[in-house]
């Protein structure tokens, strides 16, 4: 299935016009980068994980993003409460199963969250997606030891079981639904050297899902924008530190011309 650059542009314009509120229950490592990326693309981020307020916040959000990167029992309780409220409101839920397969606690939490929340989109690297399906799959912390194409069968299984879209990030990104597979080939080789860009991709999936109810296309557009912004950022970046700063600027500067010229179909 192909992506039309014009449809990417339309979704970016919707985000910038509507500034959807994206409620993030995410990890300490990426909060600043994630919030700045959402602001740069035109969305409105909120990072709220306190148990007494997550239901209220999910009650006004356009999308809920749950990222299990830095787990604690209190945060897990907040994730389930927010997901229940988001389900009641029928807003998109995006889950990032960070580091699934590294510990039993992490793997169990991710699987229980997915079971309870009926997510619209699951986004992870190849190893994380495989570990969600295979109980004996172990991962190297948050780093992927599997190429994205090795996780396609597992993604299909998850998409079928939970009636959701599964986004596998890697050198080539694959967006898998029950009926289709979309490939996104944009990106820069230095991007894996910047912590939190995968988590940022998940947050952007939330922004795009808030304005596009075709969740396979929302995820594909988010990943295309990630890749294009990464390429723009890498043009004058001698190292990962500069790339990170340039990436936020690229999201802010992203134009119809950039998308049409750089999108790799």
N, C-alpha and C positions, 0 to 999 in steps of 0.2 A: 504494500500500500504506500502511495506517495504522499508527500506533504506539499501543499501549495504555499509558496512564500507569501502570497496575498492573505492567506488565512492566518499566518503567523502575525502579520502586520495588523490585521483586524483585532486579534486578541490583545496585542500590546496596546493598541489604541483604547480598547475597552478598559484595560487595567488603568491606564493613565487618566481616563475620563471618570471612572467610577471609584478608584482608590479603594478596592475591597479590603475590609479588615481581615487579616490573616492571623488567627490565634495560634501561636506556637508554644507547645510544651516541648522544649528542646534542651540541648545540653550546654553546660557552662562554656565549653571550648568554643562554640560557634555562635553564641547569641549575638555578639556585636556584628560579625560579618553577615549573618543571616538577616538581621534587622536592616543593616545598611543596604544590602542587595535588594530587599523588598522595597525599601524607600526609593532606591535608585530607579527601579523599573516602574514605579508609580503606585505601588500598593501601600497599605497601611499596616505595619506589623505591630503586634503586641506579644510580649513574652510574659505569660502569666501561668504559674504552676502551683500557687498556693491553693490547697484543698478548699478553703472557704469561698474562693472566688471563681474557680474555673468554670463552674456551671453557668454563672452569670455572664462570663466572658464568651463562652461558647454560644450563649443565647443571643449575642449581638454580632457574631462573626459571620463572614462570608465563607470561610473554610477553616478547618481545624487540621493542624499539622502536629503529629506526635512523633518525636524522635527520641529513641531510648539510649542515647549515647552515654549519659551519666545518670545511672539508675539509683534510686533509693526507694524504700517502701512508701514514703510519703508521696513521692513523685508518681509512683505507679498508681496509687489510689487516685491522685489527681487526673491521671490519664484516663482511667476507667470512668470517672465521673464526667469529665469533659466529653468523652466519646458517647456516653449515654445521652447527654443533652444534644450533641450534634446529630445523633441518629434521630432523636425525636423531631428535630427541626429539618431534617433531610438536607443538611448542608454537606458538602464533600469532606471526607476524612482521608488524610494522606498519612501513611505510616512509613517510617524509616527504621528498619530493624538493624540498627547499627551494631556490628560485632556479633550478630547471631552466630552461634556455633562455638564461640570462645568459652562460654561458661554455661552451666545448666540454668542458673538464675536468669541470665539474659535470654537464652533461647526459650525457656518456659514463658517468660513475660511476653515476648514478642508473639508467640503462638496464641497465648490466651487473649491478648489484645486484639489480634486479628479475628479470632473467633467471636469476640464480643462486639466488635465495632463495625463489622461489615464494611471495610474501607473501600473507598472509590479507587484509590491508587496505592500500591505498595512500591516503594522505590528503594533499591539497594544495589550493591555491587554483585558480581557473579557468585562469589562464595556465600554471601548472605542469603541470596535467593535460593541457592541449592540447600543451604542449611535449614531453611524453613521447611523444606520437604523431606530431607533425609536426616533421621535422628542421629546417625553416626557420623555426620559431616562435621569436621572440626575446622575452625578458621584461625588465622593468625591475627588475633585482635580485631582491629577494624580494617585491616588491609585485605584486599582480595588476592587469593591465590589461584583463582579461576578466571579465565577470560570470559567476557560477557556472553559470547556465543555458546559457551559450555553450559550456561544456565537456562537456555531457551526451553528445554523440556520441563524443567522445574517451574519456570514461569507459566507455561501453559497449564500445568497441573494446578497451580495456585489460582490462576485466572478462572479455571473451570470450577474449582471447589468453592471459591468465595465470590464468584461473579464480579470480579474486579479487573482493573488494569494493573499489570505488573511492568515496571520500568527497570530495566537492567542497565546500569551505567558502566562504561568502559571505553576502550578505544573506539568501538562502535557502540552506540546506545541502541537497545532494543526495547520497543514498547509493545507488549504482548497483551492481547485480549483473547476472548474465547474464539474469535473468528479471524483476527488479523495480526500481522506482525509489521511494525513500522521500524525502519532503521534511520538513525540520525548519525551522520558521519562528521559533523563539525567538532572542533575542539583543538586544544594545543597540548603538546607533549609535556609541558611544564605544569599543567593543571593538577596532576596527582601529587605534586610536591607542595601544594598549598593546603594546609589542614582546613577541613570544613567545607570544601567546595561541593562535595557530595551532599552534605546536609543542606547547603544553599540550594542545590538543585531540587531537593525535596520541598523546600519552602517555596521556590518558584512554581513547582507543580501545584501547590496550594493556591497561589495567586491566579494561575491560569485556570484551574478548576473552578474558581469562584466566578469566572466570567464565561466559561464554556462547559456546558453539561455533557458534551461528548468527551469523556474523560481520557480516551485513548489519544485524541487529538490535543487535548489540553496538556497531557504529559509530553507528547511529541513536540509541541510548540515550546514548552518550557525547556526541554533539553536542547532544542535547536538554538534558542536564545542563549542558553548557557554556553554552548559551543562557539557560537558567533562572537559573543562577548569575550570568550577566552582567546579566540584568535586575534581580535582587536587588541586585547590587553598584552598579548605576547609579542606584538610587532616591535615594541620598544622596551622590552623588559629583559634586563641582563640576568635576573634571577627571580625566584619565587616571591620575595618580598615586594618587589616592584609590580610583579604580575597581579598580586592581590589588590593593591591600590588601583592599578590600571583597570582591573576587572570591574570594580564598582563604578568607576568613571565610564567605562564602556557601556554598562547597562543604562546609565543615565543618558548617554549620548546616542544610544541605539536609534537608528532611523530606518525609514523605508529603504533608502539607498543601501545602507549596510546589509540589511536582510537580503535584498535582491542580489547584491553583488557577491556576498560571502556564503549564502546558504548552499550547502553541498548536497544535492539530491542524487 
